């Protein structure tokens, strides 16, 4: 298997799945932001867990952030 998918790629796929533009996503967030700001964050691929949860909510989805132990596969 290849490298794990970046969060930026997952956000792009979520937007595509929901047919939501970066501008529209920005308007839906609390507090609202610009499409340019979303685009810059996608380029840098640096989202906080709080931001990812907000993006999920804006796209009628859930974000599950978790740690999975490699040996036991226990999810934390």
N, CA, C, O and CB atoms as a CASP TS submission, in Angstrom:
PFRMAT TS
TARGET T0000
AUTHOR 0000-0000-0000
METHOD Language model
MODEL 1
PARENT N/A
ATOM      1  N   UNK     1       0.847  -1.198   0.000  1.00  0.00           N
ATOM      2  CA  UNK     1       0.000   0.000   0.000  1.00  0.00           C
ATOM      3  C   UNK     1       0.880   1.245   0.000  1.00  0.00           C
ATOM      4  O   UNK     1       1.984   1.226   0.542  1.00  0.00           O
ATOM      5  CB  UNK     1      -0.956   0.008   1.228  1.00  0.00           C
ATOM      6  N   UNK     2       0.397   2.317  -0.602  1.00  0.00           N
ATOM      7  CA  UNK     2       1.170   3.554  -0.715  1.00  0.00           C
ATOM      8  C   UNK     2       1.145   4.357   0.567  1.00  0.00           C
ATOM      9  O   UNK     2       0.763   3.856   1.625  1.00  0.00           O
ATOM     10  CB  UNK     2       0.645   4.399  -1.852  1.00  0.00           C
ATOM     11  N   UNK     3       1.550   5.589   0.462  1.00  0.00           N
ATOM     12  CA  UNK     3       1.562   6.489   1.616  1.00  0.00           C
ATOM     13  C   UNK     3       0.125   6.757   2.048  1.00  0.00           C
ATOM     14  O   UNK     3      -0.791   6.721   1.227  1.00  0.00           O
ATOM     15  CB  UNK     3       2.300   7.825   1.282  1.00  0.00           C
ATOM     16  N   UNK     4      -0.071   7.025   3.339  1.00  0.00           N
ATOM     17  CA  UNK     4      -1.424   7.354   3.781  1.00  0.00           C
ATOM     18  C   UNK     4      -1.919   8.625   3.088  1.00  0.00           C
ATOM     19  O   UNK     4      -1.136   9.526   2.782  1.00  0.00           O
ATOM     20  CB  UNK     4      -1.465   7.528   5.315  1.00  0.00           C
ATOM     21  N   UNK     5      -3.206   8.680   2.851  1.00  0.00           N
ATOM     22  CA  UNK     5      -3.782   9.838   2.179  1.00  0.00           C
ATOM     23  C   UNK     5      -3.703  11.058   3.101  1.00  0.00           C
ATOM     24  O   UNK     5      -3.996  10.965   4.293  1.00  0.00           O
ATOM     25  CB  UNK     5      -5.252   9.558   1.762  1.00  0.00           C
ATOM     26  N   UNK     6      -3.310  12.186   2.544  1.00  0.00           N
ATOM     27  CA  UNK     6      -3.224  13.413   3.343  1.00  0.00           C
ATOM     28  C   UNK     6      -4.624  13.879   3.726  1.00  0.00           C
ATOM     29  O   UNK     6      -5.607  13.563   3.057  1.00  0.00           O
ATOM     30  CB  UNK     6      -2.476  14.528   2.565  1.00  0.00           C
ATOM     31  N   UNK     7      -4.691  14.636   4.816  1.00  0.00           N
ATOM     32  CA  UNK     7      -5.968  15.209   5.229  1.00  0.00           C
ATOM     33  C   UNK     7      -6.492  16.163   4.158  1.00  0.00           C
ATOM     34  O   UNK     7      -7.697  16.235   3.913  1.00  0.00           O
ATOM     35  CB  UNK     7      -5.823  15.943   6.578  1.00  0.00           C
ATOM     36  N   UNK     8      -5.574  16.896   3.522  1.00  0.00           N
ATOM     37  CA  UNK     8      -5.992  17.820   2.460  1.00  0.00           C
ATOM     38  C   UNK     8      -6.710  17.056   1.356  1.00  0.00           C
ATOM     39  O   UNK     8      -7.739  17.507   0.853  1.00  0.00           O
ATOM     40  CB  UNK     8      -4.773  18.584   1.881  1.00  0.00           C
ATOM     41  N   UNK     9      -6.171  15.899   0.976  1.00  0.00           N
ATOM     42  CA  UNK     9      -6.806  15.084  -0.066  1.00  0.00           C
ATOM     43  C   UNK     9      -8.171  14.590   0.406  1.00  0.00           C
ATOM     44  O   UNK     9      -9.126  14.558  -0.371  1.00  0.00           O
ATOM     45  CB  UNK     9      -5.905  13.884  -0.446  1.00  0.00           C
ATOM     46  N   UNK    10      -8.261  14.210   1.665  1.00  0.00           N
ATOM     47  CA  UNK    10      -9.551  13.742   2.195  1.00  0.00           C
ATOM     48  C   UNK    10     -10.576  14.870   2.196  1.00  0.00           C
ATOM     49  O   UNK    10     -11.745  14.648   1.880  1.00  0.00           O
ATOM     50  CB  UNK    10      -9.381  13.181   3.623  1.00  0.00           C
ATOM     51  N   UNK    11     -10.143  16.081   2.549  1.00  0.00           N
ATOM     52  CA  UNK    11     -11.058  17.232   2.538  1.00  0.00           C
ATOM     53  C   UNK    11     -11.520  17.495   1.104  1.00  0.00           C
ATOM     54  O   UNK    11     -12.701  17.744   0.861  1.00  0.00           O
ATOM     55  CB  UNK    11     -10.369  18.506   3.139  1.00  0.00           C
ATOM     56  N   UNK    12     -10.580  17.438   0.158  1.00  0.00           N
ATOM     57  CA  UNK    12     -10.959  17.646  -1.254  1.00  0.00           C
ATOM     58  C   UNK    12     -11.968  16.602  -1.719  1.00  0.00           C
ATOM     59  O   UNK    12     -12.916  16.924  -2.436  1.00  0.00           O
ATOM     60  CB  UNK    12      -9.714  17.601  -2.157  1.00  0.00           C
ATOM     61  N   UNK    13     -11.762  15.350  -1.311  1.00  0.00           N
ATOM     62  CA  UNK    13     -12.691  14.274  -1.692  1.00  0.00           C
ATOM     63  C   UNK    13     -14.062  14.486  -1.057  1.00  0.00           C
ATOM     64  O   UNK    13     -15.090  14.230  -1.684  1.00  0.00           O
ATOM     65  CB  UNK    13     -12.126  12.899  -1.276  1.00  0.00           C
ATOM     66  N   UNK    14     -14.071  14.954   0.186  1.00  0.00           N
ATOM     67  CA  UNK    14     -15.328  15.244   0.877  1.00  0.00           C
ATOM     68  C   UNK    14     -16.087  16.348   0.139  1.00  0.00           C
ATOM     69  O   UNK    14     -17.292  16.233  -0.088  1.00  0.00           O
ATOM     70  CB  UNK    14     -15.062  15.659   2.349  1.00  0.00           C
ATOM     71  N   UNK    15     -15.384  17.412  -0.233  1.00  0.00           N
ATOM     72  CA  UNK    15     -16.019  18.517  -0.963  1.00  0.00           C
ATOM     73  C   UNK    15     -16.559  18.030  -2.303  1.00  0.00           C
ATOM     74  O   UNK    15     -17.653  18.419  -2.712  1.00  0.00           O
ATOM     75  CB  UNK    15     -15.017  19.674  -1.182  1.00  0.00           C
ATOM     76  N   UNK    16     -15.794  17.178  -2.986  1.00  0.00           N
ATOM     77  CA  UNK    16     -16.235  16.641  -4.276  1.00  0.00           C
ATOM     78  C   UNK    16     -17.472  15.764  -4.087  1.00  0.00           C
ATOM     79  O   UNK    16     -18.419  15.840  -4.870  1.00  0.00           O
ATOM     80  CB  UNK    16     -15.098  15.832  -4.950  1.00  0.00           C
ATOM     81  N   UNK    17     -17.460  14.934  -3.049  1.00  0.00           N
ATOM     82  CA  UNK    17     -18.578  14.025  -2.784  1.00  0.00           C
ATOM     83  C   UNK    17     -19.859  14.808  -2.502  1.00  0.00           C
ATOM     84  O   UNK    17     -20.953  14.376  -2.863  1.00  0.00           O
ATOM     85  CB  UNK    17     -18.250  13.099  -1.598  1.00  0.00           C
ATOM     86  N   UNK    18     -19.712  15.953  -1.860  1.00  0.00           N
ATOM     87  CA  UNK    18     -20.873  16.781  -1.505  1.00  0.00           C
ATOM     88  C   UNK    18     -21.133  17.888  -2.527  1.00  0.00           C
ATOM     89  O   UNK    18     -22.094  18.646  -2.394  1.00  0.00           O
ATOM     90  CB  UNK    18     -20.670  17.397  -0.128  1.00  0.00           C
ATOM     91  N   UNK    19     -20.277  17.979  -3.544  1.00  0.00           N
ATOM     92  CA  UNK    19     -20.396  19.026  -4.572  1.00  0.00           C
ATOM     93  C   UNK    19     -20.435  20.413  -3.919  1.00  0.00           C
ATOM     94  O   UNK    19     -21.298  21.236  -4.225  1.00  0.00           O
ATOM     95  CB  UNK    19     -21.670  18.802  -5.436  1.00  0.00           C
ATOM     96  N   UNK    20     -19.484  20.648  -3.018  1.00  0.00           N
ATOM     97  CA  UNK    20     -19.377  21.925  -2.312  1.00  0.00           C
ATOM     98  C   UNK    20     -18.048  22.573  -2.706  1.00  0.00           C
ATOM     99  O   UNK    20     -17.000  21.929  -2.669  1.00  0.00           O
ATOM    100  CB  UNK    20     -19.474  21.729  -0.751  1.00  0.00           C
ATOM    101  N   UNK    21     -18.101  23.840  -3.079  1.00  0.00           N
ATOM    102  CA  UNK    21     -16.870  24.567  -3.432  1.00  0.00           C
ATOM    103  C   UNK    21     -16.159  25.024  -2.172  1.00  0.00           C
ATOM    104  O   UNK    21     -16.746  25.040  -1.089  1.00  0.00           O
ATOM    105  CB  UNK    21     -17.184  25.783  -4.339  1.00  0.00           C
ATOM    106  N   UNK    22     -14.882  25.400  -2.315  1.00  0.00           N
ATOM    107  CA  UNK    22     -14.134  25.929  -1.177  1.00  0.00           C
ATOM    108  C   UNK    22     -14.789  27.208  -0.655  1.00  0.00           C
ATOM    109  O   UNK    22     -14.823  27.447   0.552  1.00  0.00           O
ATOM    110  CB  UNK    22     -12.669  26.200  -1.573  1.00  0.00           C
ATOM    111  N   UNK    23     -15.308  28.027  -1.570  1.00  0.00           N
ATOM    112  CA  UNK    23     -15.991  29.263  -1.187  1.00  0.00           C
ATOM    113  C   UNK    23     -17.229  28.941  -0.357  1.00  0.00           C
ATOM    114  O   UNK    23     -17.473  29.564   0.676  1.00  0.00           O
ATOM    115  CB  UNK    23     -16.380  30.084  -2.439  1.00  0.00           C
ATOM    116  N   UNK    24     -18.012  27.958  -0.821  1.00  0.00           N
ATOM    117  CA  UNK    24     -19.226  27.549  -0.111  1.00  0.00           C
ATOM    118  C   UNK    24     -18.871  26.967   1.253  1.00  0.00           C
ATOM    119  O   UNK    24     -19.538  27.259   2.245  1.00  0.00           O
ATOM    120  CB  UNK    24     -20.025  26.519  -0.941  1.00  0.00           C
ATOM    121  N   UNK    25     -17.830  26.149   1.308  1.00  0.00           N
ATOM    122  CA  UNK    25     -17.393  25.591   2.587  1.00  0.00           C
ATOM    123  C   UNK    25     -17.046  26.719   3.560  1.00  0.00           C
ATOM    124  O   UNK    25     -17.448  26.697   4.723  1.00  0.00           O
ATOM    125  CB  UNK    25     -16.176  24.653   2.387  1.00  0.00           C
ATOM    126  N   UNK    26     -16.296  27.702   3.065  1.00  0.00           N
ATOM    127  CA  UNK    26     -15.908  28.841   3.900  1.00  0.00           C
ATOM    128  C   UNK    26     -17.115  29.541   4.501  1.00  0.00           C
ATOM    129  O   UNK    26     -17.097  29.930   5.668  1.00  0.00           O
ATOM    130  CB  UNK    26     -15.092  29.832   3.092  1.00  0.00           C
ATOM    131  N   UNK    27     -18.170  29.704   3.698  1.00  0.00           N
ATOM    132  CA  UNK    27     -19.391  30.368   4.169  1.00  0.00           C
ATOM    133  C   UNK    27     -20.109  29.544   5.228  1.00  0.00           C
ATOM    134  O   UNK    27     -20.765  30.101   6.108  1.00  0.00           O
ATOM    135  CB  UNK    27     -20.333  30.636   3.000  1.00  0.00           C
ATOM    136  N   UNK    28     -19.992  28.225   5.150  1.00  0.00           N
ATOM    137  CA  UNK    28     -20.700  27.341   6.073  1.00  0.00           C
ATOM    138  C   UNK    28     -19.993  27.192   7.413  1.00  0.00           C
ATOM    139  O   UNK    28     -20.611  26.779   8.394  1.00  0.00           O
ATOM    140  CB  UNK    28     -20.875  25.985   5.446  1.00  0.00           C
ATOM    141  N   UNK    29     -18.708  27.523   7.467  1.00  0.00           N
ATOM    142  CA  UNK    29     -17.956  27.332   8.701  1.00  0.00           C
ATOM    143  C   UNK    29     -18.312  28.384   9.745  1.00  0.00           C
ATOM    144  O   UNK    29     -18.772  29.476   9.413  1.00  0.00           O
ATOM    145  CB  UNK    29     -16.466  27.369   8.416  1.00  0.00           C
ATOM    146  N   UNK    30     -18.096  28.044  10.987  1.00  0.00           N
ATOM    147  CA  UNK    30     -18.284  28.983  12.105  1.00  0.00           C
ATOM    148  C   UNK    30     -16.947  29.220  12.772  1.00  0.00           C
ATOM    149  O   UNK    30     -16.407  28.266  13.331  1.00  0.00           O
ATOM    150  CB  UNK    30     -19.324  28.443  13.138  1.00  0.00           C
ATOM    151  N   UNK    31     -16.367  30.398  12.764  1.00  0.00           N
ATOM    152  CA  UNK    31     -16.829  31.569  12.013  1.00  0.00           C
ATOM    153  C   UNK    31     -16.547  31.391  10.522  1.00  0.00           C
ATOM    154  O   UNK    31     -15.628  30.659  10.153  1.00  0.00           O
ATOM    155  CB  UNK    31     -16.148  32.856  12.536  1.00  0.00           C
ATOM    156  N   UNK    32     -17.323  32.049   9.663  1.00  0.00           N
ATOM    157  CA  UNK    32     -17.108  31.924   8.221  1.00  0.00           C
ATOM    158  C   UNK    32     -15.704  32.382   7.833  1.00  0.00           C
ATOM    159  O   UNK    32     -15.108  33.233   8.494  1.00  0.00           O
ATOM    160  CB  UNK    32     -18.159  32.736   7.452  1.00  0.00           C
ATOM    161  N   UNK    33     -15.194  31.807   6.758  1.00  0.00           N
ATOM    162  CA  UNK    33     -13.884  32.193   6.241  1.00  0.00           C
ATOM    163  C   UNK    33     -13.959  32.238   4.718  1.00  0.00           C
ATOM    164  O   UNK    33     -15.008  31.959   4.138  1.00  0.00           O
ATOM    165  CB  UNK    33     -12.770  31.203   6.718  1.00  0.00           C
ATOM    166  N   UNK    34     -12.867  32.583   4.082  1.00  0.00           N
ATOM    167  CA  UNK    34     -12.876  32.722   2.625  1.00  0.00           C
ATOM    168  C   UNK    34     -12.430  31.434   1.938  1.00  0.00           C
ATOM    169  O   UNK    34     -11.765  30.587   2.534  1.00  0.00           O
ATOM    170  CB  UNK    34     -11.972  33.879   2.198  1.00  0.00           C
ATOM    171  N   UNK    35     -12.811  31.314   0.686  1.00  0.00           N
ATOM    172  CA  UNK    35     -12.337  30.197  -0.129  1.00  0.00           C
ATOM    173  C   UNK    35     -10.822  30.216  -0.241  1.00  0.00           C
ATOM    174  O   UNK    35     -10.188  29.161  -0.274  1.00  0.00           O
ATOM    175  CB  UNK    35     -12.970  30.241  -1.523  1.00  0.00           C
ATOM    176  N   UNK    36     -10.226  31.428  -0.301  1.00  0.00           N
ATOM    177  CA  UNK    36      -8.767  31.548  -0.389  1.00  0.00           C
ATOM    178  C   UNK    36      -8.101  30.964   0.847  1.00  0.00           C
ATOM    179  O   UNK    36      -7.070  30.298   0.753  1.00  0.00           O
ATOM    180  CB  UNK    36      -8.354  33.017  -0.565  1.00  0.00           C
ATOM    181  N   UNK    37      -8.700  31.220   2.012  1.00  0.00           N
ATOM    182  CA  UNK    37      -8.156  30.706   3.270  1.00  0.00           C
ATOM    183  C   UNK    37      -8.204  29.176   3.281  1.00  0.00           C
ATOM    184  O   UNK    37      -7.241  28.520   3.680  1.00  0.00           O
ATOM    185  CB  UNK    37      -8.939  31.279   4.479  1.00  0.00           C
ATOM    186  N   UNK    38      -9.336  28.616   2.839  1.00  0.00           N
ATOM    187  CA  UNK    38      -9.471  27.149   2.768  1.00  0.00           C
ATOM    188  C   UNK    38      -8.419  26.596   1.809  1.00  0.00           C
ATOM    189  O   UNK    38      -7.745  25.612   2.113  1.00  0.00           O
ATOM    190  CB  UNK    38     -10.913  26.733   2.303  1.00  0.00           C
ATOM    191  N   UNK    39      -8.288  27.236   0.655  1.00  0.00           N
ATOM    192  CA  UNK    39      -7.329  26.799  -0.363  1.00  0.00           C
ATOM    193  C   UNK    39      -5.902  26.798   0.188  1.00  0.00           C
ATOM    194  O   UNK    39      -5.138  25.864  -0.056  1.00  0.00           O
ATOM    195  CB  UNK    39      -7.414  27.705  -1.602  1.00  0.00           C
ATOM    196  N   UNK    40      -5.546  27.853   0.936  1.00  0.00           N
ATOM    197  CA  UNK    40      -4.203  27.950   1.521  1.00  0.00           C
ATOM    198  C   UNK    40      -3.986  26.833   2.540  1.00  0.00           C
ATOM    199  O   UNK    40      -2.908  26.242   2.600  1.00  0.00           O
ATOM    200  CB  UNK    40      -3.995  29.333   2.189  1.00  0.00           C
ATOM    201  N   UNK    41      -5.012  26.547   3.340  1.00  0.00           N
ATOM    202  CA  UNK    41      -4.891  25.462   4.328  1.00  0.00           C
ATOM    203  C   UNK    41      -4.735  24.113   3.640  1.00  0.00           C
ATOM    204  O   UNK    41      -3.981  23.257   4.104  1.00  0.00           O
ATOM    205  CB  UNK    41      -6.118  25.436   5.258  1.00  0.00           C
ATOM    206  N   UNK    42      -5.447  23.925   2.536  1.00  0.00           N
ATOM    207  CA  UNK    42      -5.321  22.670   1.782  1.00  0.00           C
ATOM    208  C   UNK    42      -3.901  22.523   1.225  1.00  0.00           C
ATOM    209  O   UNK    42      -3.334  21.431   1.242  1.00  0.00           O
ATOM    210  CB  UNK    42      -6.361  22.620   0.628  1.00  0.00           C
ATOM    211  N   UNK    43      -3.336  23.620   0.735  1.00  0.00           N
ATOM    212  CA  UNK    43      -1.959  23.568   0.208  1.00  0.00           C
ATOM    213  C   UNK    43      -0.963  23.196   1.298  1.00  0.00           C
ATOM    214  O   UNK    43      -0.038  22.417   1.072  1.00  0.00           O
ATOM    215  CB  UNK    43      -1.569  24.920  -0.412  1.00  0.00           C
ATOM    216  N   UNK    44      -1.168  23.770   2.493  1.00  0.00           N
ATOM    217  CA  UNK    44      -0.240  23.510   3.604  1.00  0.00           C
ATOM    218  C   UNK    44      -0.558  22.192   4.308  1.00  0.00           C
ATOM    219  O   UNK    44       0.284  21.643   5.018  1.00  0.00           O
ATOM    220  CB  UNK    44      -0.287  24.662   4.615  1.00  0.00           C
ATOM    221  N   UNK    45      -1.773  21.687   4.109  1.00  0.00           N
ATOM    222  CA  UNK    45      -2.230  20.447   4.742  1.00  0.00           C
ATOM    223  C   UNK    45      -2.042  20.508   6.255  1.00  0.00           C
ATOM    224  O   UNK    45      -1.535  19.564   6.860  1.00  0.00           O
ATOM    225  CB  UNK    45      -1.475  19.238   4.164  1.00  0.00           C
ATOM    226  N   UNK    46      -2.451  21.617   6.863  1.00  0.00           N
ATOM    227  CA  UNK    46      -2.329  21.720   8.328  1.00  0.00           C
ATOM    228  C   UNK    46      -3.657  22.105   8.953  1.00  0.00           C
ATOM    229  O   UNK    46      -3.927  23.278   9.213  1.00  0.00           O
ATOM    230  CB  UNK    46      -1.251  22.749   8.715  1.00  0.00           C
ATOM    231  N   UNK    47      -4.472  21.103   9.186  1.00  0.00           N
ATOM    232  CA  UNK    47      -5.776  21.318   9.804  1.00  0.00           C
ATOM    233  C   UNK    47      -5.726  20.820  11.243  1.00  0.00           C
ATOM    234  O   UNK    47      -5.148  19.769  11.524  1.00  0.00           O
ATOM    235  CB  UNK    47      -6.902  20.598   9.005  1.00  0.00           C
ATOM    236  N   UNK    48      -6.327  21.569  12.144  1.00  0.00           N
ATOM    237  CA  UNK    48      -6.465  21.075  13.515  1.00  0.00           C
ATOM    238  C   UNK    48      -7.653  20.116  13.544  1.00  0.00           C
ATOM    239  O   UNK    48      -8.502  20.128  12.652  1.00  0.00           O
ATOM    240  CB  UNK    48      -6.658  22.260  14.544  1.00  0.00           C
ATOM    241  N   UNK    49      -7.695  19.303  14.565  1.00  0.00           N
ATOM    242  CA  UNK    49      -8.817  18.373  14.706  1.00  0.00           C
ATOM    243  C   UNK    49     -10.132  19.141  14.812  1.00  0.00           C
ATOM    244  O   UNK    49     -11.158  18.700  14.293  1.00  0.00           O
ATOM    245  CB  UNK    49      -8.623  17.469  15.944  1.00  0.00           C
ATOM    246  N   UNK    50     -10.096  20.291  15.486  1.00  0.00           N
ATOM    247  CA  UNK    50     -11.286  21.134  15.628  1.00  0.00           C
ATOM    248  C   UNK    50     -11.766  21.615  14.252  1.00  0.00           C
ATOM    249  O   UNK    50     -12.964  21.614  13.967  1.00  0.00           O
ATOM    250  CB  UNK    50     -10.986  22.348  16.551  1.00  0.00           C
ATOM    251  N   UNK    51     -10.812  22.027  13.402  1.00  0.00           N
ATOM    252  CA  UNK    51     -11.167  22.482  12.050  1.00  0.00           C
ATOM    253  C   UNK    51     -11.754  21.341  11.227  1.00  0.00           C
ATOM    254  O   UNK    51     -12.723  21.535  10.493  1.00  0.00           O
ATOM    255  CB  UNK    51      -9.934  23.066  11.334  1.00  0.00           C
ATOM    256  N   UNK    52     -11.170  20.157  11.347  1.00  0.00           N
ATOM    257  CA  UNK    52     -11.673  19.007  10.587  1.00  0.00           C
ATOM    258  C   UNK    52     -13.086  18.649  11.018  1.00  0.00           C
ATOM    259  O   UNK    52     -13.918  18.287  10.185  1.00  0.00           O
ATOM    260  CB  UNK    52     -10.748  17.796  10.765  1.00  0.00           C
ATOM    261  N   UNK    53     -13.362  18.747  12.311  1.00  0.00           N
ATOM    262  CA  UNK    53     -14.714  18.472  12.814  1.00  0.00           C
ATOM    263  C   UNK    53     -15.700  19.502  12.260  1.00  0.00           C
ATOM    264  O   UNK    53     -16.831  19.164  11.915  1.00  0.00           O
ATOM    265  CB  UNK    53     -14.736  18.484  14.368  1.00  0.00           C
ATOM    266  N   UNK    54     -15.259  20.770  12.179  1.00  0.00           N
ATOM    267  CA  UNK    54     -16.123  21.835  11.652  1.00  0.00           C
ATOM    268  C   UNK    54     -16.385  21.638  10.159  1.00  0.00           C
ATOM    269  O   UNK    54     -17.499  21.861   9.683  1.00  0.00           O
ATOM    270  CB  UNK    54     -15.485  23.218  11.897  1.00  0.00           C
ATOM    271  N   UNK    55     -15.355  21.221   9.428  1.00  0.00           N
ATOM    272  CA  UNK    55     -15.512  20.947   7.991  1.00  0.00           C
ATOM    273  C   UNK    55     -16.495  19.791   7.797  1.00  0.00           C
ATOM    274  O   UNK    55     -17.367  19.845   6.930  1.00  0.00           O
ATOM    275  CB  UNK    55     -14.133  20.611   7.330  1.00  0.00           C
ATOM    276  N   UNK    56     -16.345  18.753   8.610  1.00  0.00           N
ATOM    277  CA  UNK    56     -17.260  17.613   8.521  1.00  0.00           C
ATOM    278  C   UNK    56     -18.700  18.061   8.745  1.00  0.00           C
ATOM    279  O   UNK    56     -19.599  17.704   7.984  1.00  0.00           O
ATOM    280  CB  UNK    56     -16.876  16.529   9.547  1.00  0.00           C
ATOM    281  N   UNK    57     -18.905  18.848   9.797  1.00  0.00           N
ATOM    282  CA  UNK    57     -20.260  19.325  10.127  1.00  0.00           C
ATOM    283  C   UNK    57     -20.840  20.128   8.967  1.00  0.00           C
ATOM    284  O   UNK    57     -22.013  19.976   8.626  1.00  0.00           O
ATOM    285  CB  UNK    57     -20.239  20.189  11.415  1.00  0.00           C
ATOM    286  N   UNK    58     -20.013  20.988   8.358  1.00  0.00           N
ATOM    287  CA  UNK    58     -20.465  21.825   7.236  1.00  0.00           C
ATOM    288  C   UNK    58     -20.836  20.990   6.020  1.00  0.00           C
ATOM    289  O   UNK    58     -21.595  21.436   5.159  1.00  0.00           O
ATOM    290  CB  UNK    58     -19.382  22.829   6.854  1.00  0.00           C
ATOM    291  N   UNK    59     -20.294  19.770   5.953  1.00  0.00           N
ATOM    292  CA  UNK    59     -20.537  18.889   4.805  1.00  0.00           C
ATOM    293  C   UNK    59     -21.444  17.714   5.159  1.00  0.00           C
ATOM    294  O   UNK    59     -21.467  16.709   4.449  1.00  0.00           O
ATOM    295  CB  UNK    59     -19.216  18.366   4.262  1.00  0.00           C
ATOM    296  N   UNK    60     -22.192  17.839   6.255  1.00  0.00           N
ATOM    297  CA  UNK    60     -23.095  16.775   6.701  1.00  0.00           C
ATOM    298  C   UNK    60     -22.358  15.443   6.807  1.00  0.00           C
ATOM    299  O   UNK    60     -22.780  14.435   6.239  1.00  0.00           O
ATOM    300  CB  UNK    60     -24.286  16.644   5.740  1.00  0.00           C
ATOM    301  N   UNK    61     -21.251  15.461   7.544  1.00  0.00           N
ATOM    302  CA  UNK    61     -20.451  14.257   7.755  1.00  0.00           C
ATOM    303  C   UNK    61     -19.934  14.288   9.186  1.00  0.00           C
ATOM    304  O   UNK    61     -20.157  15.251   9.918  1.00  0.00           O
ATOM    305  CB  UNK    61     -19.269  14.160   6.725  1.00  0.00           C
ATOM    306  N   UNK    62     -19.246  13.231   9.572  1.00  0.00           N
ATOM    307  CA  UNK    62     -18.611  13.184  10.886  1.00  0.00           C
ATOM    308  C   UNK    62     -17.130  12.949  10.686  1.00  0.00           C
ATOM    309  O   UNK    62     -16.723  12.197   9.801  1.00  0.00           O
ATOM    310  CB  UNK    62     -19.236  12.077  11.787  1.00  0.00           C
ATOM    311  N   UNK    63     -16.323  13.598  11.517  1.00  0.00           N
ATOM    312  CA  UNK    63     -14.888  13.347  11.493  1.00  0.00           C
ATOM    313  C   UNK    63     -14.539  12.561  12.734  1.00  0.00           C
ATOM    314  O   UNK    63     -14.826  12.989  13.852  1.00  0.00           O
ATOM    315  CB  UNK    63     -14.070  14.672  11.415  1.00  0.00           C
ATOM    316  N   UNK    64     -13.915  11.403  12.538  1.00  0.00           N
ATOM    317  CA  UNK    64     -13.499  10.587  13.670  1.00  0.00           C
ATOM    318  C   UNK    64     -11.982  10.620  13.739  1.00  0.00           C
ATOM    319  O   UNK    64     -11.304   9.949  12.960  1.00  0.00           O
ATOM    320  CB  UNK    64     -14.029   9.122  13.548  1.00  0.00           C
ATOM    321  N   UNK    65     -11.453  11.396  14.666  1.00  0.00           N
ATOM    322  CA  UNK    65     -10.010  11.431  14.867  1.00  0.00           C
ATOM    323  C   UNK    65      -9.652  10.395  15.910  1.00  0.00           C
ATOM    324  O   UNK    65     -10.232  10.378  16.996  1.00  0.00           O
ATOM    325  CB  UNK    65      -9.528  12.845  15.296  1.00  0.00           C
ATOM    326  N   UNK    66      -8.701   9.531  15.591  1.00  0.00           N
ATOM    327  CA  UNK    66      -8.330   8.505  16.558  1.00  0.00           C
ATOM    328  C   UNK    66      -6.909   8.027  16.326  1.00  0.00           C
ATOM    329  O   UNK    66      -6.334   8.205  15.252  1.00  0.00           O
ATOM    330  CB  UNK    66      -9.296   7.329  16.487  1.00  0.00           C
ATOM    331  N   UNK    67      -6.363   7.417  17.359  1.00  0.00           N
ATOM    332  CA  UNK    67      -5.067   6.742  17.262  1.00  0.00           C
ATOM    333  C   UNK    67      -5.348   5.254  17.214  1.00  0.00           C
ATOM    334  O   UNK    67      -6.193   4.756  17.958  1.00  0.00           O
ATOM    335  CB  UNK    67      -4.113   7.112  18.467  1.00  0.00           C
ATOM    336  N   UNK    68      -4.643   4.535  16.342  1.00  0.00           N
ATOM    337  CA  UNK    68      -4.793   3.081  16.264  1.00  0.00           C
ATOM    338  C   UNK    68      -3.425   2.468  16.538  1.00  0.00           C
ATOM    339  O   UNK    68      -2.471   2.709  15.798  1.00  0.00           O
ATOM    340  CB  UNK    68      -5.358   2.624  14.860  1.00  0.00           C
ATOM    341  N   UNK    69      -3.334   1.688  17.587  1.00  0.00           N
ATOM    342  CA  UNK    69      -2.060   1.074  17.959  1.00  0.00           C
ATOM    343  C   UNK    69      -1.676   0.047  16.894  1.00  0.00           C
ATOM    344  O   UNK    69      -2.475  -0.820  16.542  1.00  0.00           O
ATOM    345  CB  UNK    69      -2.148   0.407  19.371  1.00  0.00           C
ATOM    346  N   UNK    70      -0.458   0.152  16.389  1.00  0.00           N
ATOM    347  CA  UNK    70      -0.037  -0.709  15.294  1.00  0.00           C
ATOM    348  C   UNK    70       0.008  -2.193  15.660  1.00  0.00           C
ATOM    349  O   UNK    70      -0.301  -3.049  14.830  1.00  0.00           O
ATOM    350  CB  UNK    70       1.307  -0.277  14.816  1.00  0.00           C
ATOM    351  N   UNK    71       0.396  -2.499  16.909  1.00  0.00           N
ATOM    352  CA  UNK    71       0.520  -3.913  17.253  1.00  0.00           C
ATOM    353  C   UNK    71      -0.835  -4.553  17.553  1.00  0.00           C
ATOM    354  O   UNK    71      -1.143  -5.629  17.038  1.00  0.00           O
ATOM    355  CB  UNK    71       1.441  -4.077  18.450  1.00  0.00           C
ATOM    356  N   UNK    72      -1.642  -3.896  18.381  1.00  0.00           N
ATOM    357  CA  UNK    72      -2.913  -4.500  18.790  1.00  0.00           C
ATOM    358  C   UNK    72      -4.108  -4.016  17.968  1.00  0.00           C
ATOM    359  O   UNK    72      -5.197  -4.584  18.052  1.00  0.00           O
ATOM    360  CB  UNK    72      -3.164  -4.210  20.245  1.00  0.00           C
ATOM    361  N   UNK    73      -3.897  -2.963  17.173  1.00  0.00           N
ATOM    362  CA  UNK    73      -4.974  -2.320  16.401  1.00  0.00           C
ATOM    363  C   UNK    73      -6.032  -1.698  17.296  1.00  0.00           C
ATOM    364  O   UNK    73      -7.121  -1.361  16.832  1.00  0.00           O
ATOM    365  CB  UNK    73      -5.628  -3.328  15.473  1.00  0.00           C
ATOM    366  N   UNK    74      -5.715  -1.545  18.585  1.00  0.00           N
ATOM    367  CA  UNK    74      -6.636  -0.876  19.513  1.00  0.00           C
ATOM    368  C   UNK    74      -6.812   0.580  19.078  1.00  0.00           C
ATOM    369  O   UNK    74      -5.833   1.265  18.781  1.00  0.00           O
ATOM    370  CB  UNK    74      -6.108  -0.954  20.989  1.00  0.00           C
ATOM    371  N   UNK    75      -8.060   1.049  19.043  1.00  0.00           N
ATOM    372  CA  UNK    75      -8.359   2.426  18.659  1.00  0.00           C
ATOM    373  C   UNK    75      -8.509   3.277  19.913  1.00  0.00           C
ATOM    374  O   UNK    75      -9.269   2.931  20.817  1.00  0.00           O
ATOM    375  CB  UNK    75      -9.644   2.495  17.792  1.00  0.00           C
ATOM    376  N   UNK    76      -7.789   4.384  19.965  1.00  0.00           N
ATOM    377  CA  UNK    76      -7.823   5.291  21.124  1.00  0.00           C
ATOM    378  C   UNK    76      -8.349   6.648  20.664  1.00  0.00           C
ATOM    379  O   UNK    76      -8.464   7.571  21.470  1.00  0.00           O
ATOM    380  CB  UNK    76      -6.398   5.437  21.779  1.00  0.00           C
TER
END
